[in-house]
Amino acid sequence: MIIKSVNVEVFTYPSRRSVDSAGHSHPGDEKLAKMAMLRIATEEGPEGFAFGPPEVIRAHVVEAFARKVLIGQNPFDRERLWQDLVHWQRGSAGQLTDRALALIEQALWDLAGRALELPVHKLIGGYRDKVPAYGSTMCGDELKGGLATPDNYAAFAEQLVARGYRAIKLHTWMPPVSFAPDTKMDVRACAAVREAVGPDIALMLDGYHWYSRTDAFYIGRELQRLDFAWFEEPMVEDSAESYAWLAANLDIPVLGPETVAGKHYSRASWVKNASCDILRAGVAGVGGIGPCLKVAHLADAFGMDCEVHGNGAANLAVVGAIKNCRWYERGLLHPFLDYDEVPAYLNSLVDPMDTEGFVHLSQKPGLGEDINFDYIQEHRIERY
């Protein structure tokens, strides 16, 4: 089988998500957003697809790197093609990012699954067909009835439990919210949620990297008292030494790294230096499904869990193929948004959740995305 073309189709779709000046998602008025669909086609017919922001998989990235490496090659040689793309990263002046690399590699996995008529998590070597999900909230805001107060978080947590979630992760307030960051407000929100849902719901906090060591230590001790399951990204992750200090001084498990560069190599350093208790990786952040699996297997070799960062078909495929991940991250969630509403460019959700809090992995070939090709064709604004 030989790759004959690599193309991107950019299209619009309705969205009620807005982004503040610091890049955090919040609910907003409905508008048209842009999405890019990467398509890798073979001479024999099978194709693979991956969705991402147009800014990530730009025309220059496709022409200078993806086509140069992929066209004329066997799509089943994923590891060799991934390594060839990594070789080009060094001289790309930062143009070929890990996120772009991940989209290209993700489409290769999707192609293989579609060609072999297997879901990707089975192609990898399936471990399970369903996984418990935690509801991952959006960051706090100043919207009346939204996520503006600890009581708002408590009320929303009750709604999430009623929906079926048996675990909830809070993202609390961050700049540009007028009073953020505020350690005591964060703790009050965590306490309000624990009181609202009781002792049997697993709770986590994503501190979102704004705090100093002493602030993180204060919050961590409070989370221990509230019996939280983990404490995530309270400080800048470039300082692995700060995380080693925090993990050594808290009883609550410290989870990381989420955003630090370096693919699976940097995660190995975090394990060696005891910078976390639970390892962290997501397909987009480490450059693809393959390196995400490397991180998970690395953690497994050290008896550690590896919690996969983020939602979506690729991350769900990884979770379905490994044992040492306890939860699937479903979100981001907000009282004003309906996560279960199907995006216009798909015919069904990639991560449907039942009333008991389990997300069921698709048994469709490939990554399981039921793509509405007619919609994409009708709303396409660019192709390259």
One Martini backbone bead per residue (centre of mass of N, CA, C, O) as a GRO file, in nm:
protein
  384
    1MET     BB    1   0.097   0.035   0.022
    2ILE     BB    2   0.042   0.380  -0.102
    3ILE     BB    3   0.104   0.707  -0.077
    4LYS     BB    4  -0.050   0.987  -0.273
    5SER     BB    5  -0.184   1.189  -0.045
    6VAL     BB    6  -0.190   1.529   0.116
    7ASN     BB    7  -0.465   1.688   0.284
    8VAL     BB    8  -0.659   1.995   0.348
    9GLU     BB    9  -0.971   2.083   0.517
   10VAL     BB   10  -1.141   2.383   0.558
   11PHE     BB   11  -1.398   2.460   0.803
   12THR     BB   12  -1.721   2.532   0.922
   13TYR     BB   13  -1.873   2.572   1.258
   14PRO     BB   14  -2.079   2.567   1.519
   15SER     BB   15  -2.010   2.769   1.821
   16ARG     BB   16  -2.003   2.830   2.201
   17ARG     BB   17  -1.698   2.889   2.208
   18SER     BB   18  -1.470   3.077   2.394
   19VAL     BB   19  -1.178   3.300   2.424
   20ASP     BB   20  -0.962   3.431   2.620
   21SER     BB   21  -0.667   3.616   2.671
   22ALA     BB   22  -0.538   3.326   2.797
   23GLY     BB   23  -0.696   3.066   2.643
   24HIS     BB   24  -0.967   3.013   2.776
   25SER     BB   25  -1.254   2.837   2.799
   26HIS     BB   26  -1.591   2.952   2.715
   27PRO     BB   27  -1.892   3.056   2.704
   28GLY     BB   28  -2.095   3.169   2.417
   29ASP     BB   29  -2.178   3.283   2.139
   30GLU     BB   30  -2.274   3.196   1.846
   31LYS     BB   31  -2.037   3.068   1.602
   32LEU     BB   32  -1.791   3.050   1.359
   33ALA     BB   33  -1.572   2.791   1.325
   34LYS     BB   34  -1.257   2.635   1.277
   35MET     BB   35  -1.159   2.344   1.079
   36ALA     BB   36  -0.935   2.066   1.027
   37MET     BB   37  -0.885   1.811   0.767
   38LEU     BB   38  -0.690   1.540   0.748
   39ARG     BB   39  -0.579   1.367   0.439
   40ILE     BB   40  -0.486   1.026   0.375
   41ALA     BB   41  -0.398   0.873   0.067
   42THR     BB   42  -0.426   0.588  -0.141
   43GLU     BB   43  -0.394   0.395  -0.422
   44GLU     BB   44  -0.597   0.163  -0.300
   45GLY     BB   45  -0.807   0.378  -0.108
   46PRO     BB   46  -0.737   0.416   0.167
   47GLU     BB   47  -0.806   0.632   0.452
   48GLY     BB   48  -0.705   0.913   0.663
   49PHE     BB   49  -0.796   1.098   0.972
   50ALA     BB   50  -0.772   1.446   1.106
   51PHE     BB   51  -0.833   1.678   1.369
   52GLY     BB   52  -0.768   2.043   1.363
   53PRO     BB   53  -0.618   2.322   1.370
   54PRO     BB   54  -0.521   2.522   1.114
   55GLU     BB   55  -0.259   2.635   1.257
   56VAL     BB   56  -0.117   2.350   1.277
   57ILE     BB   57  -0.205   2.250   0.961
   58ARG     BB   58  -0.050   2.403   0.752
   59ALA     BB   59   0.057   2.438   0.435
   60HIS     BB   60   0.361   2.431   0.501
   61VAL     BB   61   0.359   2.167   0.660
   62VAL     BB   62   0.254   1.987   0.435
   63GLU     BB   63   0.468   2.052   0.213
   64ALA     BB   64   0.753   2.042   0.377
   65PHE     BB   65   0.676   1.753   0.537
   66ALA     BB   66   0.445   1.551   0.485
   67ARG     BB   67   0.491   1.500   0.181
   68LYS     BB   68   0.796   1.443   0.187
   69VAL     BB   69   0.760   1.180   0.374
   70LEU     BB   70   0.490   1.016   0.265
   71ILE     BB   71   0.508   1.008  -0.026
   72GLY     BB   72   0.546   0.669  -0.140
   73GLN     BB   73   0.463   0.532   0.122
   74ASN     BB   74   0.404   0.317   0.382
   75PRO     BB   75   0.152   0.352   0.623
   76PHE     BB   76   0.261   0.112   0.820
   77ASP     BB   77   0.532   0.292   0.874
   78ARG     BB   78   0.499   0.474   1.136
   79GLU     BB   79   0.768   0.489   1.289
   80ARG     BB   80   0.947   0.582   1.055
   81LEU     BB   81   0.782   0.833   0.979
   82TRP     BB   82   0.803   0.968   1.252
   83GLN     BB   83   1.113   0.986   1.260
   84ASP     BB   84   1.137   1.156   1.003
   85LEU     BB   85   0.979   1.399   1.114
   86VAL     BB   86   1.159   1.454   1.358
   87HIS     BB   87   1.407   1.528   1.191
   88TRP     BB   88   1.260   1.797   1.074
   89GLN     BB   89   1.220   1.968   1.330
   90ARG     BB   90   1.500   2.100   1.381
   91GLY     BB   91   1.482   2.268   1.082
   92SER     BB   92   1.178   2.423   1.117
   93ALA     BB   93   1.160   2.668   1.316
   94GLY     BB   94   0.892   2.550   1.473
   95GLN     BB   95   0.673   2.450   1.257
   96LEU     BB   96   0.707   2.147   1.351
   97THR     BB   97   0.503   2.032   1.566
   98ASP     BB   98   0.376   1.808   1.783
   99ARG     BB   99   0.081   1.855   1.690
  100ALA     BB  100   0.130   1.801   1.392
  101LEU     BB  101   0.256   1.525   1.424
  102ALA     BB  102   0.005   1.395   1.556
  103LEU     BB  103  -0.192   1.425   1.317
  104ILE     BB  104  -0.037   1.255   1.115
  105GLU     BB  105  -0.020   0.994   1.287
  106GLN     BB  106  -0.323   0.964   1.337
  107ALA     BB  107  -0.402   0.919   1.036
  108LEU     BB  108  -0.239   0.655   1.010
  109TRP     BB  109  -0.404   0.494   1.212
  110ASP     BB  110  -0.677   0.531   1.074
  111LEU     BB  111  -0.598   0.395   0.810
  112ALA     BB  112  -0.528   0.117   0.922
  113GLY     BB  113  -0.805   0.056   1.045
  114ARG     BB  114  -0.968   0.085   0.784
  115ALA     BB  115  -0.811  -0.128   0.615
  116LEU     BB  116  -0.855  -0.365   0.854
  117GLU     BB  117  -1.123  -0.334   1.015
  118LEU     BB  118  -1.019  -0.169   1.283
  119PRO     BB  119  -0.988  -0.056   1.578
  120VAL     BB  120  -0.725   0.098   1.718
  121HIS     BB  121  -0.730  -0.038   2.003
  122LYS     BB  122  -0.706  -0.324   1.866
  123LEU     BB  123  -0.451  -0.282   1.699
  124ILE     BB  124  -0.269  -0.237   1.945
  125GLY     BB  125  -0.420  -0.387   2.199
  126GLY     BB  126  -0.672  -0.455   2.367
  127TYR     BB  127  -0.823  -0.396   2.700
  128ARG     BB  128  -1.095  -0.221   2.638
  129ASP     BB  129  -1.452  -0.093   2.584
  130LYS     BB  130  -1.449   0.061   2.865
  131VAL     BB  131  -1.455   0.380   3.058
  132PRO     BB  132  -1.414   0.582   3.305
  133ALA     BB  133  -1.529   0.911   3.369
  134TYR     BB  134  -1.433   1.248   3.391
  135GLY     BB  135  -1.537   1.561   3.481
  136SER     BB  136  -1.417   1.848   3.301
  137THR     BB  137  -1.382   2.160   3.369
  138MET     BB  138  -1.389   2.465   3.331
  139CYS     BB  139  -1.295   2.753   3.391
  140GLY     BB  140  -1.344   3.004   3.567
  141ASP     BB  141  -1.579   3.277   3.618
  142GLU     BB  142  -1.828   3.573   3.581
  143LEU     BB  143  -2.094   3.407   3.549
  144LYS     BB  144  -2.411   3.391   3.604
  145GLY     BB  145  -2.445   3.055   3.693
  146GLY     BB  146  -2.177   2.936   3.644
  147LEU     BB  147  -1.821   2.967   3.750
  148ALA     BB  148  -1.809   3.206   4.004
  149THR     BB  149  -1.847   3.001   4.249
  150PRO     BB  150  -1.846   2.758   4.477
  151ASP     BB  151  -2.152   2.702   4.447
  152ASN     BB  152  -2.145   2.652   4.145
  153TYR     BB  153  -1.966   2.401   4.157
  154ALA     BB  154  -2.152   2.234   4.335
  155ALA     BB  155  -2.401   2.232   4.149
  156PHE     BB  156  -2.255   2.107   3.904
  157ALA     BB  157  -2.163   1.846   4.043
  158GLU     BB  158  -2.448   1.737   4.085
  159GLN     BB  159  -2.512   1.717   3.783
  160LEU     BB  160  -2.284   1.518   3.711
  161VAL     BB  161  -2.376   1.288   3.893
  162ALA     BB  162  -2.658   1.260   3.763
  163ARG     BB  163  -2.530   1.182   3.479
  164GLY     BB  164  -2.275   0.961   3.604
  165TYR     BB  165  -2.045   1.068   3.739
  166ARG     BB  166  -1.746   0.947   3.950
  167ALA     BB  167  -1.583   1.206   3.847
  168ILE     BB  168  -1.400   1.523   3.921
  169LYS     BB  169  -1.254   1.810   3.755
  170LEU     BB  170  -1.097   2.104   3.846
  171HIS     BB  171  -1.111   2.434   3.711
  172THR     BB  172  -1.029   2.729   3.805
  173TRP     BB  173  -0.918   3.043   3.853
  174MET     BB  174  -0.804   3.270   3.596
  175PRO     BB  175  -0.654   3.467   3.418
  176PRO     BB  176  -0.870   3.748   3.373
  177VAL     BB  177  -0.983   3.714   3.634
  178SER     BB  178  -0.996   3.952   3.874
  179PHE     BB  179  -0.913   3.745   4.141
  180ALA     BB  180  -0.689   3.604   3.983
  181PRO     BB  181  -0.519   3.423   4.173
  182ASP     BB  182  -0.674   3.205   4.448
  183THR     BB  183  -0.627   2.984   4.691
  184LYS     BB  184  -0.886   3.010   4.868
  185MET     BB  185  -1.092   2.978   4.641
  186ASP     BB  186  -1.006   2.702   4.551
  187VAL     BB  187  -1.061   2.559   4.820
  188ARG     BB  188  -1.361   2.633   4.842
  189ALA     BB  189  -1.448   2.481   4.590
  190CYS     BB  190  -1.351   2.201   4.679
  191ALA     BB  191  -1.522   2.188   4.938
  192ALA     BB  192  -1.802   2.225   4.807
  193VAL     BB  193  -1.789   1.970   4.632
  194ARG     BB  194  -1.746   1.761   4.852
  195GLU     BB  195  -2.009   1.825   5.003
  196ALA     BB  196  -2.205   1.770   4.760
  197VAL     BB  197  -2.095   1.455   4.678
  198GLY     BB  198  -1.916   1.329   4.873
  199PRO     BB  199  -1.693   1.046   4.935
  200ASP     BB  200  -1.743   0.864   4.646
  201ILE     BB  201  -1.618   1.092   4.477
  202ALA     BB  202  -1.386   1.167   4.260
  203LEU     BB  203  -1.124   1.416   4.304
  204MET     BB  204  -0.981   1.697   4.121
  205LEU     BB  205  -0.693   1.924   4.053
  206ASP     BB  206  -0.625   2.195   3.828
  207GLY     BB  207  -0.389   2.451   3.880
  208TYR     BB  208  -0.264   2.584   3.608
  209HIS     BB  209   0.054   2.706   3.681
  210TRP     BB  210   0.050   2.980   3.887
  211TYR     BB  211   0.218   2.870   4.129
  212SER     BB  212   0.393   2.840   4.396
  213ARG     BB  213   0.522   2.638   4.623
  214THR     BB  214   0.362   2.743   4.870
  215ASP     BB  215   0.086   2.740   4.736
  216ALA     BB  216   0.085   2.441   4.654
  217PHE     BB  217   0.120   2.331   4.941
  218TYR     BB  218  -0.138   2.443   5.057
  219ILE     BB  219  -0.338   2.311   4.863
  220GLY     BB  220  -0.246   2.016   4.899
  221ARG     BB  221  -0.323   1.991   5.201
  222GLU     BB  222  -0.626   2.045   5.153
  223LEU     BB  223  -0.674   1.806   4.958
  224GLN     BB  224  -0.611   1.589   5.162
  225ARG     BB  225  -0.846   1.658   5.354
  226LEU     BB  226  -1.056   1.609   5.095
  227ASP     BB  227  -0.976   1.353   4.931
  228PHE     BB  228  -0.803   1.372   4.681
  229ALA     BB  229  -0.662   1.206   4.401
  230TRP     BB  230  -0.529   1.478   4.267
  231PHE     BB  231  -0.248   1.698   4.159
  232GLU     BB  232  -0.242   1.950   3.897
  233GLU     BB  233  -0.053   2.190   3.768
  234PRO     BB  234   0.047   2.439   3.984
  235MET     BB  235   0.309   2.471   3.809
  236VAL     BB  236   0.573   2.520   3.636
  237GLU     BB  237   0.707   2.256   3.434
  238ASP     BB  238   1.010   2.340   3.386
  239SER     BB  239   1.024   2.265   3.703
  240ALA     BB  240   1.096   1.959   3.815
  241GLU     BB  241   1.209   2.023   4.100
  242SER     BB  242   0.945   2.137   4.220
  243TYR     BB  243   0.789   1.869   4.191
  244ALA     BB  244   0.971   1.694   4.366
  245TRP     BB  245   0.921   1.858   4.620
  246LEU     BB  246   0.613   1.827   4.631
  247ALA     BB  247   0.593   1.515   4.627
  248ALA     BB  248   0.769   1.483   4.895
  249ASN     BB  249   0.550   1.683   5.077
  250LEU     BB  250   0.311   1.502   4.979
  251ASP     BB  251   0.040   1.268   4.978
  252ILE     BB  252  -0.075   1.357   4.737
  253PRO     BB  253  -0.094   1.302   4.419
  254VAL     BB  254   0.123   1.391   4.162
  255LEU     BB  255   0.059   1.528   3.836
  256GLY     BB  256   0.276   1.454   3.547
  257PRO     BB  257   0.323   1.608   3.260
  258GLU     BB  258   0.137   1.810   3.032
  259THR     BB  259   0.318   2.056   2.859
  260VAL     BB  260   0.585   1.958   2.833
  261ALA     BB  261   0.837   1.908   2.651
  262GLY     BB  262   0.981   1.595   2.490
  263LYS     BB  263   0.791   1.383   2.506
  264HIS     BB  264   0.903   1.083   2.637
  265TYR     BB  265   1.174   1.189   2.747
  266SER     BB  266   1.073   1.383   2.974
  267ARG     BB  267   0.913   1.164   3.130
  268ALA     BB  268   1.158   1.002   3.216
  269SER     BB  269   1.274   1.225   3.399
  270TRP     BB  270   1.036   1.238   3.597
  271VAL     BB  271   1.068   0.954   3.701
  272LYS     BB  272   1.368   0.956   3.791
  273ASN     BB  273   1.307   1.239   3.975
  274ALA     BB  274   1.032   1.228   4.126
  275SER     BB  275   0.805   1.454   4.001
  276CYS     BB  276   0.590   1.216   4.027
  277ASP     BB  277   0.314   0.976   4.073
  278ILE     BB  278   0.169   1.057   3.802
  279LEU     BB  279   0.154   1.025   3.479
  280ARG     BB  280   0.164   1.237   3.170
  281ALA     BB  281  -0.037   1.216   2.860
  282GLY     BB  282  -0.087   1.328   2.518
  283VAL     BB  283  -0.112   1.310   2.192
  284ALA     BB  284  -0.057   1.614   2.123
  285GLY     BB  285   0.188   1.666   2.334
  286VAL     BB  286   0.388   1.404   2.216
  287GLY     BB  287   0.327   1.331   1.888
  288GLY     BB  288   0.121   1.085   1.949
  289ILE     BB  289   0.028   0.763   1.993
  290GLY     BB  290   0.300   0.625   2.018
  291PRO     BB  291   0.433   0.810   2.242
  292CYS     BB  292   0.202   0.769   2.442
  293LEU     BB  293   0.255   0.468   2.479
  294LYS     BB  294   0.543   0.498   2.584
  295VAL     BB  295   0.462   0.638   2.843
  296ALA     BB  296   0.275   0.421   2.956
  297HIS     BB  297   0.494   0.193   2.959
  298LEU     BB  298   0.689   0.334   3.139
  299ALA     BB  299   0.505   0.350   3.383
  300ASP     BB  300   0.450   0.046   3.408
  301ALA     BB  301   0.754  -0.030   3.470
  302PHE     BB  302   0.709   0.158   3.755
  303GLY     BB  303   0.410   0.126   3.872
  304MET     BB  304   0.246   0.343   3.706
  305ASP     BB  305   0.035   0.574   3.626
  306CYS     BB  306  -0.137   0.698   3.314
  307GLU     BB  307  -0.279   0.996   3.242
  308VAL     BB  308  -0.481   1.104   2.991
  309HIS     BB  309  -0.483   1.397   2.802
  310GLY     BB  310  -0.787   1.440   2.713
  311ASN     BB  311  -0.987   1.422   2.449
  312GLY     BB  312  -1.087   1.202   2.209
  313ALA     BB  313  -1.013   0.954   1.988
  314ALA     BB  314  -0.708   0.914   2.041
  315ASN     BB  315  -0.710   0.903   2.351
  316LEU     BB  316  -0.918   0.673   2.371
  317ALA     BB  317  -0.748   0.458   2.231
  318VAL     BB  318  -0.528   0.449   2.446
  319VAL     BB  319  -0.708   0.378   2.689
  320GLY     BB  320  -0.810   0.103   2.547
  321ALA     BB  321  -0.484  -0.016   2.545
  322ILE     BB  322  -0.463   0.028   2.863
  323LYS     BB  323  -0.430  -0.019   3.220
  324ASN     BB  324  -0.272   0.255   3.355
  325CYS     BB  325  -0.575   0.391   3.333
  326ARG     BB  326  -0.857   0.512   3.509
  327TRP     BB  327  -0.931   0.758   3.306
  328TYR     BB  328  -1.148   0.970   3.121
  329GLU     BB  329  -1.142   1.284   2.969
  330ARG     BB  330  -1.439   1.483   3.000
  331GLY     BB  331  -1.426   1.762   2.784
  332LEU     BB  332  -1.530   2.061   2.850
  333LEU     BB  333  -1.732   2.180   3.125
  334HIS     BB  334  -2.066   2.345   3.145
  335PRO     BB  335  -2.373   2.471   3.231
  336PHE     BB  336  -2.406   2.620   2.923
  337LEU     BB  337  -2.325   2.332   2.809
  338ASP     BB  338  -2.355   2.057   2.564
  339TYR     BB  339  -2.158   1.788   2.527
  340ASP     BB  340  -2.379   1.585   2.380
  341GLU     BB  341  -2.345   1.751   2.138
  342VAL     BB  342  -2.312   1.717   1.806
  343PRO     BB  343  -2.106   1.788   1.583
  344ALA     BB  344  -2.156   1.884   1.257
  345TYR     BB  345  -1.900   1.693   1.141
  346LEU     BB  346  -2.069   1.475   1.288
  347ASN     BB  347  -2.287   1.186   1.361
  348SER     BB  348  -2.123   1.128   1.633
  349LEU     BB  349  -1.992   1.054   1.915
  350VAL     BB  350  -1.675   0.952   2.042
  351ASP     BB  351  -1.786   0.974   2.376
  352PRO     BB  352  -2.007   0.798   2.494
  353MET     BB  353  -2.219   0.811   2.790
  354ASP     BB  354  -2.345   0.657   3.042
  355THR     BB  355  -2.526   0.645   3.350
  356GLU     BB  356  -2.244   0.514   3.492
  357GLY     BB  357  -1.976   0.663   3.352
  358PHE     BB  358  -1.928   0.522   3.070
  359VAL     BB  359  -1.710   0.493   2.806
  360HIS     BB  360  -1.752   0.392   2.471
  361LEU     BB  361  -1.588   0.229   2.238
  362SER     BB  362  -1.545   0.219   1.923
  363GLN     BB  363  -1.606  -0.035   1.649
  364LYS     BB  364  -1.497   0.120   1.437
  365PRO     BB  365  -1.296   0.185   1.204
  366GLY     BB  366  -1.040   0.315   1.347
  367LEU     BB  367  -1.115   0.599   1.548
  368GLY     BB  368  -1.450   0.632   1.518
  369GLU     BB  369  -1.516   0.861   1.326
  370ASP     BB  370  -1.829   0.999   1.224
  371ILE     BB  371  -1.819   1.144   0.929
  372ASN     BB  372  -1.947   1.449   0.772
  373PHE     BB  373  -1.876   1.499   0.453
  374ASP     BB  374  -2.103   1.681   0.349
  375TYR     BB  375  -2.060   1.913   0.543
  376ILE     BB  376  -1.768   1.978   0.471
  377GLN     BB  377  -1.817   2.038   0.174
  378GLU     BB  378  -2.033   2.275   0.222
  379HIS     BB  379  -1.807   2.430   0.445
  380ARG     BB  380  -1.577   2.488   0.266
  381ILE     BB  381  -1.284   2.734   0.247
  382GLU     BB  382  -1.033   2.526   0.218
  383ARG     BB  383  -0.756   2.388   0.011
  384TYR     BB  384  -0.415   2.190   0.040
   0.00000   0.00000   0.00000
